[in-house]
Amino acid sequence: MNKHFIYLLIICVFWACAEPSTNTTNNTSQDTTSKKQQTPPQNTPHTLDQEKFSLQYPTGWKVTEGSTSGKLATLTTEQTSAQDQVREQVTITLQRSSTEAFTIDKLEKIIESQVSKEVKAIKVTDKEKQANYVEMEYTGNLNDRKMKWKKRAWIKGKEALVMTYQAEFESFDKYLKEVNSMMNSFKIK
């Protein structure tokens, strides 16, 4: 009878010790499952929210806060290969007028003048003017490379916020859909 009691006691001890670890394992499994469900999908846009503006940008773009006067932020694509020497980028800059508020027409002329000074062999390929922004696409040479740009500028009184997409000519269309989404999500504060 003593042997049966000891065997029964040993079985109860094993059962008691095994039960909490099973619960712990189940809880951990449930916690992991709920964490996986909370993780957003990879194509969910991120928000860049600054004092002057906000915009949505896709996964795969690295944000660098502006470090110089007038440059608010830069978004850069990831390097796709060892041969990828130029990374596509979007810069957001701030221009101020010291005298009077910008108009769309004045801003368009200022941007055209600036671009023609910055880029060699410039060729404007597209221009668009809306009530709240002016947009321009152009090609040219920069550091002996054929490049393409898309620039959109918005006005708020004596300030203009300018978003510029820059890419090698051959790579320009690869990110254009993402850039257009960023430009369309742009909001001035």
C-alpha positions as MATLAB code, in Angstrom:
seq = 'MNKHFIYLLIICVFWACAEPSTNTTNNTSQDTTSKKQQTPPQNTPHTLDQEKFSLQYPTGWKVTEGSTSGKLATLTTEQTSAQDQVREQVTITLQRSSTEAFTIDKLEKIIESQVSKEVKAIKVTDKEKQANYVEMEYTGNLNDRKMKWKKRAWIKGKEALVMTYQAEFESFDKYLKEVNSMMNSFKIK';
ca = [
       0.000    0.000    0.000;
       2.910    2.332    0.756;
       4.350    1.765   -2.732;
       1.024    2.648   -4.347;
       0.813    5.816   -2.281;
       4.359    6.840   -3.269;
       3.664    6.157   -6.979;
       0.455    8.155   -6.766;
       2.279   10.999   -5.013;
       5.028   11.039   -7.693;
       2.434   11.114  -10.487;
       0.609   14.015   -8.791;
       3.859   15.954   -8.387;
       4.725   15.457  -12.074;
       1.211   16.423  -13.082;
       1.291   19.540  -10.860;
       4.699   20.582  -12.207;
       3.714   20.005  -15.825;
       0.423   21.913  -15.681;
       1.814   25.459  -15.016;
       4.448   25.137  -17.732;
       1.755   24.137  -20.198;
      -0.248   27.232  -19.268;
       2.834   29.426  -19.573;
       3.590   27.989  -22.977;
       0.015   28.560  -24.103;
       0.060   32.154  -22.827;
       3.324   32.840  -24.602;
       1.921   31.335  -27.771;
      -1.190   33.510  -27.486;
       0.934   36.614  -26.768;
       3.064   35.931  -29.833;
      -0.035   35.437  -31.973;
      -1.592   38.708  -30.803;
       1.693   40.563  -31.406;
       1.820   39.211  -34.950;
      -1.723   40.419  -35.554;
      -0.823   43.912  -34.292;
       2.169   44.282  -36.623;
       1.117   46.494  -39.544;
       1.602   45.197  -43.072;
       4.801   46.253  -44.823;
       3.003   48.438  -47.382;
       1.312   50.604  -44.738;
       2.409   54.212  -45.239;
       4.371   56.000  -42.545;
       3.769   59.616  -41.534;
       6.400   62.329  -41.570;
       4.948   65.033  -39.340;
       6.857   68.278  -38.904;
       6.008   71.781  -37.742;
       5.416   73.135  -41.281;
       4.005   70.054  -43.064;
       3.026   66.404  -42.939;
       3.042   63.673  -45.563;
       2.650   59.927  -45.953;
       5.569   57.892  -47.295;
       5.942   54.176  -48.060;
       8.158   51.595  -46.412;
      11.608   51.517  -47.975;
      12.293   55.254  -47.788;
      14.716   56.531  -45.140;
      13.917   59.920  -43.570;
      16.649   62.372  -42.618;
      15.600   65.515  -40.791;
      16.817   68.777  -42.313;
      20.206   69.897  -41.088;
      20.598   73.171  -42.978;
      18.553   76.324  -43.093;
      15.664   75.893  -45.483;
      16.030   72.117  -45.858;
      13.287   70.479  -43.790;
      13.704   66.789  -44.666;
      15.122   64.301  -47.152;
      13.627   60.914  -47.991;
      16.002   58.474  -49.685;
      15.444   55.076  -51.276;
      17.419   52.059  -50.167;
      20.392   50.981  -52.249;
      19.131   48.246  -54.573;
      22.490   46.831  -55.708;
      26.226   47.428  -55.615;
      25.928   49.135  -59.008;
      23.316   51.544  -57.634;
      25.523   54.611  -57.226;
      22.779   57.237  -57.115;
      19.909   56.865  -54.727;
      16.606   58.425  -55.603;
      15.582   61.108  -53.151;
      12.830   63.511  -52.247;
      13.773   66.755  -50.521;
      11.418   69.173  -48.829;
      12.655   72.747  -48.590;
      11.256   76.020  -47.337;
      11.613   79.299  -49.214;
      10.625   82.623  -47.687;
       9.791   85.941  -49.276;
      10.935   88.907  -47.222;
       8.766   91.444  -49.014;
       5.370   90.109  -50.064;
       3.316   86.927  -50.179;
       3.958   84.447  -52.975;
       1.528   83.966  -55.834;
       1.474   80.861  -58.003;
       2.744   82.863  -60.994;
       5.630   84.423  -59.039;
       6.573   81.086  -57.521;
       6.586   79.429  -60.943;
       9.020   82.052  -62.288;
      11.266   81.778  -59.224;
      11.456   77.992  -59.508;
      12.190   78.105  -63.243;
      14.970   80.618  -62.631;
      16.510   78.574  -59.801;
      16.366   75.330  -61.754;
      18.013   76.810  -64.836;
      20.921   78.001  -62.654;
      21.340   74.656  -60.848;
      21.073   72.180  -63.731;
      23.147   72.006  -66.913;
      21.417   71.299  -70.234;
      17.979   71.651  -68.674;
      14.905   70.645  -70.611;
      11.456   71.184  -69.076;
       9.298   68.196  -70.026;
       6.060   69.035  -68.194;
       4.500   71.916  -66.250;
       1.258   72.134  -64.330;
      -0.283   74.992  -62.406;
      -3.148   74.521  -59.936;
      -4.768   76.934  -57.499;
      -2.673   75.642  -54.590;
       0.554   74.446  -56.229;
       2.858   74.615  -59.227;
       4.597   71.525  -60.606;
       7.408   70.981  -63.080;
       9.270   67.975  -64.501;
      12.628   68.491  -66.137;
      15.770   66.673  -67.244;
      19.378   67.732  -67.269;
      22.919   66.838  -66.313;
      24.286   66.808  -62.796;
      27.833   65.644  -62.050;
      28.093   64.148  -65.556;
      24.942   62.058  -65.084;
      21.673   62.379  -66.949;
      19.056   63.093  -64.297;
      15.335   63.767  -64.091;
      13.420   65.804  -61.511;
       9.849   66.427  -60.484;
       9.238   69.500  -58.364;
       6.002   70.612  -56.721;
       5.679   73.790  -54.653;
       2.870   74.945  -52.379;
       2.258   78.452  -51.054;
       1.324   79.671  -47.600;
       1.584   83.453  -47.432;
       5.251   84.498  -47.561;
       6.420   80.877  -47.470;
       6.677   78.240  -50.159;
       7.229   74.573  -49.391;
       8.976   72.792  -52.245;
       9.143   69.022  -52.706;
      11.706   67.802  -55.250;
      12.100   64.235  -56.504;
      15.513   63.532  -58.052;
      16.570   60.334  -59.826;
      18.805   59.077  -62.579;
      16.958   59.385  -65.876;
      16.637   55.598  -66.337;
      15.360   55.056  -62.765;
      12.919   57.964  -62.576;
       9.733   56.016  -63.381;
      10.578   53.204  -60.935;
       9.546   55.307  -57.916;
       7.233   57.818  -59.603;
       4.019   56.202  -58.308;
       5.327   56.351  -54.716;
       6.497   59.941  -55.174;
       3.128   60.989  -56.601;
       1.434   59.427  -53.553;
       3.765   61.386  -51.266;
       3.069   64.626  -53.143;
      -0.679   64.023  -53.069;
      -0.598   63.349  -49.307;
       1.428   66.517  -48.574;
      -0.326   68.936  -46.214;
       0.880   72.401  -45.209;
       0.240   73.351  -41.589;
];
